[in-house]
Amino acid sequence: MSEHLPDRVDRAIVTRLQQDGRIANVDLADAVSLSPSACLRRVKALEASGIIAGYHAEVSRARAGLGLTVFIGLTVESHSRQASQEIEQALLAIPAVVACYLVSGSDDFLIEAAIPDLASYEKVLLDQILAVPAVDTARSVFAIRTVLSRGPLPLDHWR
């Protein structure tokens, strides 16, 4: 990973790309007041540094048949780096898990799952999540309605 220190121009580029990741380079360059070649160099530098981690399509969960969002707090039996890595690997292998965080507080992990319905959630919970050997307990919170589920990330700290 190359070293790249972002500035206000990089902030403008990343902000615009968060709004439209498919924008043509010439249009992006125009939006941030750069030449197309200078803009492309900056985008490539942001990608190489890992600041831009990738591009993806935003998919409607409801339209894709994943109408149930569940947040699951997990507590684990053993608190060691090895146990954590084993749990992480097991959770990464569960397709319904769309986000996973190692957290502080009453839970050890917080995961977000996108599920078609309650019957599917029961299978994921019992057959996959609670089947992970080191998982002790799981507490579920169901989203009633999504208010906001994506960025853009605030980049005001880039001066």
MOLINHU-V192296 format. One record per residue. RES is the residue in three letters. PHI is phi in radians with two decimals (* if undefined). PSI is psi in whole degrees, 0 to 359 (999 if undefined). NEAR is the number of other ideal C-beta (glycine too) atoms within 8 Angstrom. Layout:
res->RES phi->PHI psi->PSI near->NEAR
res->RES phi->PHI psi->PSI near->NEAR
This chain:
res->MET phi->* psi->126 near->5
res->SER phi->-1.42 psi->158 near->6
res->GLU phi->-1.47 psi->128 near->5
res->HIS phi->-2.49 psi->121 near->10
res->LEU phi->-1.76 psi->113 near->4
res->PRO phi->-1.23 psi->149 near->10
res->ASP phi->-2.22 psi->191 near->8
res->ARG phi->-1.15 psi->329 near->7
res->VAL phi->-1.21 psi->318 near->9
res->ASP phi->-1.07 psi->320 near->13
res->ARG phi->-1.03 psi->316 near->12
res->ALA phi->-1.12 psi->319 near->10
res->ILE phi->-1.10 psi->309 near->14
res->VAL phi->-1.15 psi->320 near->13
res->THR phi->-1.04 psi->314 near->10
res->ARG phi->-1.16 psi->320 near->12
res->LEU phi->-1.17 psi->330 near->12
res->GLN phi->-1.18 psi->331 near->9
res->GLN phi->-1.36 psi->323 near->7
res->ASP phi->-2.66 psi->94 near->6
res->GLY phi->-1.22 psi->349 near->7
res->ARG phi->-1.78 psi->8 near->4
res->ILE phi->-1.04 psi->139 near->11
res->ALA phi->-1.17 psi->146 near->5
res->ASN phi->-1.00 psi->320 near->10
res->VAL phi->-1.12 psi->323 near->7
res->ASP phi->-1.27 psi->322 near->8
res->LEU phi->-1.10 psi->314 near->14
res->ALA phi->-1.03 psi->317 near->13
res->ASP phi->-1.12 psi->319 near->7
res->ALA phi->-1.15 psi->331 near->9
res->VAL phi->-1.91 psi->11 near->11
res->SER phi->1.04 psi->49 near->4
res->LEU phi->-2.22 psi->164 near->9
res->SER phi->-1.28 psi->155 near->6
res->PRO phi->-0.99 psi->321 near->9
res->SER phi->-1.20 psi->319 near->6
res->ALA phi->-1.16 psi->321 near->9
res->CYS phi->-1.11 psi->314 near->14
res->LEU phi->-1.08 psi->320 near->10
res->ARG phi->-1.05 psi->317 near->8
res->ARG phi->-1.16 psi->317 near->12
res->VAL phi->-1.07 psi->315 near->13
res->LYS phi->-1.09 psi->321 near->8
res->ALA phi->-1.15 psi->320 near->10
res->LEU phi->-1.15 psi->323 near->14
res->GLU phi->-1.19 psi->314 near->9
res->ALA phi->-1.12 psi->327 near->9
res->SER phi->-1.36 psi->346 near->10
res->GLY phi->1.59 psi->357 near->7
res->ILE phi->-1.09 psi->313 near->10
res->ILE phi->-1.58 psi->109 near->10
res->ALA phi->-1.53 psi->345 near->4
res->GLY phi->2.79 psi->181 near->4
res->TYR phi->-2.27 psi->146 near->5
res->HIS phi->-2.69 psi->165 near->5
res->ALA phi->-1.59 psi->141 near->3
res->GLU phi->-1.54 psi->120 near->5
res->VAL phi->-1.88 psi->134 near->6
res->SER phi->-1.26 psi->118 near->6
res->ARG phi->-1.07 psi->316 near->10
res->ALA phi->-1.09 psi->314 near->7
res->ARG phi->-1.19 psi->334 near->6
res->ALA phi->-1.52 psi->3 near->7
res->GLY phi->1.42 psi->21 near->6
res->LEU phi->-2.05 psi->66 near->10
res->GLY phi->-1.38 psi->354 near->7
res->LEU phi->-2.00 psi->120 near->13
res->THR phi->-1.87 psi->128 near->13
res->VAL phi->-2.20 psi->134 near->12
res->PHE phi->-1.85 psi->127 near->12
res->ILE phi->-2.16 psi->120 near->14
res->GLY phi->-1.61 psi->125 near->13
res->LEU phi->-1.94 psi->139 near->15
res->THR phi->-1.94 psi->149 near->9
res->VAL phi->-2.09 psi->158 near->13
res->GLU phi->-1.30 psi->319 near->6
res->SER phi->-2.13 psi->134 near->6
res->HIS phi->-1.86 psi->85 near->6
res->SER phi->-2.44 psi->162 near->6
res->ARG phi->-1.07 psi->319 near->5
res->GLN phi->-1.12 psi->315 near->6
res->ALA phi->-1.09 psi->318 near->12
res->SER phi->-1.06 psi->315 near->11
res->GLN phi->-1.12 psi->321 near->8
res->GLU phi->-1.14 psi->318 near->11
res->ILE phi->-1.13 psi->314 near->14
res->GLU phi->-1.02 psi->314 near->10
res->GLN phi->-1.10 psi->320 near->8
res->ALA phi->-1.14 psi->318 near->9
res->LEU phi->-1.21 psi->324 near->13
res->LEU phi->-1.10 psi->335 near->8
res->ALA phi->-1.47 psi->356 near->5
res->ILE phi->-1.67 psi->111 near->11
res->PRO phi->-1.02 psi->329 near->3
res->ALA phi->-1.20 psi->339 near->10
res->VAL phi->-1.36 psi->115 near->11
res->VAL phi->-1.82 psi->346 near->6
res->ALA phi->-2.68 psi->147 near->6
res->CYS phi->-2.57 psi->132 near->11
res->TYR phi->-2.30 psi->138 near->7
res->LEU phi->-1.49 psi->122 near->7
res->VAL phi->-2.21 psi->166 near->9
res->SER phi->-1.75 psi->167 near->2
res->GLY phi->1.89 psi->208 near->4
res->SER phi->-1.28 psi->337 near->4
res->ASP phi->-1.80 psi->160 near->10
res->ASP phi->-1.72 psi->324 near->8
res->PHE phi->-2.27 psi->147 near->13
res->LEU phi->-2.18 psi->123 near->11
res->ILE phi->-2.11 psi->152 near->13
res->GLU phi->-2.01 psi->131 near->12
res->ALA phi->-2.17 psi->141 near->14
res->ALA phi->-1.90 psi->118 near->9
res->ILE phi->-2.30 psi->147 near->12
res->PRO phi->-1.14 psi->316 near->7
res->ASP phi->-2.85 psi->179 near->8
res->LEU phi->-1.11 psi->321 near->6
res->ALA phi->-1.09 psi->320 near->6
res->SER phi->-1.16 psi->322 near->11
res->TYR phi->-1.09 psi->319 near->13
res->GLU phi->-1.00 psi->317 near->8
res->LYS phi->-1.14 psi->315 near->9
res->VAL phi->-1.09 psi->315 near->13
res->LEU phi->-1.11 psi->307 near->12
res->LEU phi->-1.33 psi->319 near->9
res->ASP phi->-1.56 psi->339 near->7
res->GLN phi->-2.09 psi->305 near->11
res->ILE phi->-1.24 psi->307 near->14
res->LEU phi->-1.29 psi->351 near->9
res->ALA phi->-1.41 psi->349 near->7
res->VAL phi->-1.22 psi->120 near->11
res->PRO phi->-0.91 psi->320 near->5
res->ALA phi->-1.47 psi->353 near->10
res->VAL phi->-1.33 psi->126 near->13
res->ASP phi->-1.64 psi->305 near->7
res->THR phi->-2.41 psi->158 near->6
res->ALA phi->-2.35 psi->130 near->10
res->ARG phi->-2.07 psi->129 near->7
res->SER phi->-1.92 psi->142 near->10
res->VAL phi->-2.24 psi->127 near->8
res->PHE phi->-1.75 psi->134 near->8
res->ALA phi->-1.31 psi->130 near->9
res->ILE phi->-1.45 psi->317 near->3
res->ARG phi->-2.65 psi->140 near->4
res->THR phi->-1.52 psi->122 near->7
res->VAL phi->-1.58 psi->314 near->3
res->LEU phi->-2.66 psi->132 near->4
res->SER phi->-2.32 psi->11 near->4
res->ARG phi->-2.61 psi->170 near->5
res->GLY phi->-0.98 psi->209 near->4
res->PRO phi->-1.27 psi->154 near->8
res->LEU phi->-1.25 psi->142 near->5
res->PRO phi->-1.29 psi->128 near->5
res->LEU phi->-2.09 psi->22 near->10
res->ASP phi->-1.10 psi->339 near->5
res->HIS phi->-1.33 psi->350 near->5
res->TRP phi->-1.46 psi->109 near->9
res->ARG phi->-1.87 psi->999 near->4
